Amino acid sequence: MPIQPKFRFDSPPDSAQRYFTDRDEPRAIFAKYLNANSTEEHQILNFYGIGGVGKSRLITEFVNSVKKSDRWTPLTLDMAQANLHESAAALLNLRNQLAKALPKFKFRSFDYVYATYWQKLNPSIDLSDSSFDILENSDLLTEIGTNLFDTLEAVPGLGIINKVAKLGKKANSAINSWWLKRGCSITQQLEQKQSNEIKLWLPAYFAQDIHDFLDEYPQHRVCVFFDTYEALWENNTSAGKFFEVDEWVRELVGHLPQFLFVIAGREKLRWLETDPDWNDVIDSHILERLSDKDSTLFLERCGIANNTIASAIAISSEGSPFYLDLAVDSYRKLLSSGKSPDITDFMGKTPRELLDRFIRYLDRNELASLKVLALCRTYDVDLFSALMKAFETGYSPVNFAEFNRYSFIHHINEHDFTISALMKRAMIDYLEKDTQIRVRSFLYHYFRDKITDLALEGAKGFSNFDNVSYYATDLVFNNEKRFDYLMLCGRVYQYQTKMADALAQYEKAVSVADSNLIEVQQARIEIATTQRQHGDEVAASRTIKKILEDCIVEPSDEIKGKALVQLGLCYYSLAQTKHEPALIEKCIECYQEGLELALKLEDAKQIVYTKLSLSTAFESIGKIPEAIELLHECKVLAKKNGFEHQYIDCLNGLARKYIIIGEYTTAIELAEEGLKRWQQSNFKRGQLVMCCHLLEAHFKLGNPKESVTEILTDGQTLSEDVTETLIIQMFEKSKSLWL
């Protein structure tokens, strides 16, 4: 599209925020306040939401509705105007709006105090200077000009206080009455005050004039609208001075319970942090996105009749009116340039103007923090702190709660947060590719390092693994990291009894390892384990024997020890299914040789795993005391080293052995603890084994069937996911006791 200026005489007369769409709920809330008759209790309506969500348009709609009322007068302050950030200027603006709207309104106290403030701030400027034209329709200053400027009292050195004091004695009856009621006491209050002290009192004197007017016209109501409220902090971002910035607004509101105040900004008002009583009078409402239906309706009204294009824009906009405005402008520009708009014209980057709207009023440190957080699915205080430190954003982790008050931050729960999807997209679209890669890489390793035990990971719903998988997308790994990732995926899928998925990941790991024989062997051990657990002991045995042959070529005690234990497990399974006791002897030989290697390497986890397997073999040949002794040794070692999975395996083994020796109550206690732990980690295979023990122990104790109804149901459900033949046979046997 050729370059075109933004402001053109042939542009459509209606610019983008064209139609007030939806917002029925905010309008109903505002209407309720307009129709209320309360003039004694403070009323503050607060609408907040992300930039571009339509707050200013909502304020405009409210102002228009107020203008239709005979009872109400609207006053507006758009804090995007930097000159209104200063309290005296903002109050002067309100004063002039009210004087123009209601000529009967006289601001004698405020005009007197403001003129005093102004002259103390600018001592070289006399009241006759044109600067005082800023006080529109001021009968007080008019009287000063009429009665004093043509006398010697008008000499430049004579200040406003002296002039008003003299005026009070010779002015018209209205001003003389004000002088007696207000002016004399104000003079006494002002004489010793400096300009900065007088400035703090301006809201009080403004309110004093309001009260005098409403005493005479009690039926009249005023609504003050603050828009873009967050802009007040544009140049005042210090956390320590945060509440000082809008203290004058709270002071004004406190003086005027008769007014309705409507404050729109990006963040929810935090006044209750200065005084909890504000919570009773502030009615805050977040302004959410437009619905897809209303977004589409908006686009149709703007002339986008193509349903496909309108739908694409509506979905991409995620309900942001500002985004929709920009899309309509783009659509019209395409038409004016002679092109026929196509859906692909609206599927690129988010408009730069949208990002600019989002990040307006953010300081450099906040913006740097947003850049890294935009790439997070979610974050909590720990991740936030780690990112701020790693990328030196300049934002202190101590201010975590402060940061999360922004309206573009969504609170998922008490601990987890995320940035709104549209803000994320806008940030990422204009974020340097190198920065994206560095942040994603950091996030990948942050969550990868958290996965140390699959049982503990399962107890968390595999949330860390989900994050690892998410951040791995689009990252380019070297072979070492790629291998680690594939092996992790395989183990998690194996744990979740997704055996086909696990095998696929391990096969990829073998391919990635390529010439690194140790890594190839590690992957093959996991393949053999998965094959065995999938019920294919013959295939598993072939895989393991190949591993052992390769260990002759490139010796590795670690690989050989693990392979021997897996071979022993294959022999054990085959012995049970084929009823060949001789295979148990081979099984025990493999375990004992594997245990020697694990002890030599001082590999605690492998020692526990091997002893657990050996205890099962001892059970099958009647060596129950020896098996129980091994299991107690394993339990102590597993607990000492934090091996959750192996610890629960010990509970499983002990439950089984106590059933054999007739200690059924102890067996039930052990199996119930084990089942609870496996349920927390969502390990289905382990849960099914514990169900088998519970079914058998309860049967042996002669307990009624009602005591195991839930166990039977859960076991049946679990058996549909578990594929290991031996375990399925165990369940069928235990279940049959109750049928």
Secondary structure, 3 states (H helix, E strand, C coil): CCCCCCCCCCCCCCCCCCCCCCCHHHHHHHHHHHHCCCCCCCEEEEEECCCCCCHHHHHHHHHHHHHCCCCEEEEEEECCCHHHCCHHHHHHHHHHHHHHHCCCCCCHHHHHHHHHHHHHHCCCCCCCCHHHHHCCCCHHHHHHHHHHCCCHHHCCCCCHHHHHHHHHHHCCHHHHHHHHHHHHHHHHHHCCCCHHHHHHHHHHHHHHHHHHHHHHCCCCEEEEEEECHHHHHCCCCCHHHHHHHCHHHHHHHHHCCCCEEEEEECCCCCHHHCCHHHHHCEEEEECCCCCHHHHHHHHHHCCCCCHHHHHHHHHHHCCCHHHHHHHHHHHHHHHHCCCCCCHHHHCCCCCHHHHHHHHCCCCHHHHHHHHHHCCCCCECHHHHHHHHHHCCCCCCHHHHHHHCCCCCEEECCCCCEEECHHHHHHHHHCCCHHHHHHHHHHHHHHHHCCCCCHHHHHHCCCHHHHHHHHHHCCCCCCHHHHHHHHHHHHHHHHHCCCHHHHHHHHHHHHHHHCCCHHHHHHHHHHHHHHHHHCCCHHHHHHHHHHHHHHHHHCCCHHHHHHHHHHHHHHHHHHHHHHCCCHHHHHHHHHHHHHHHHHHHHCCHHHHHHHHHHHHHHHHHCCCHHHHHHHHHHHHHHHHHHCCHHHHHHHHHHHHHHHHHCCCHHHHHHHHHHHHHHHHHHCCHHHHHHHHHHHHHHHHHHCCCHHHHHHHHHHHHHHHCCCCCHHHHHHHHHHHHCCC
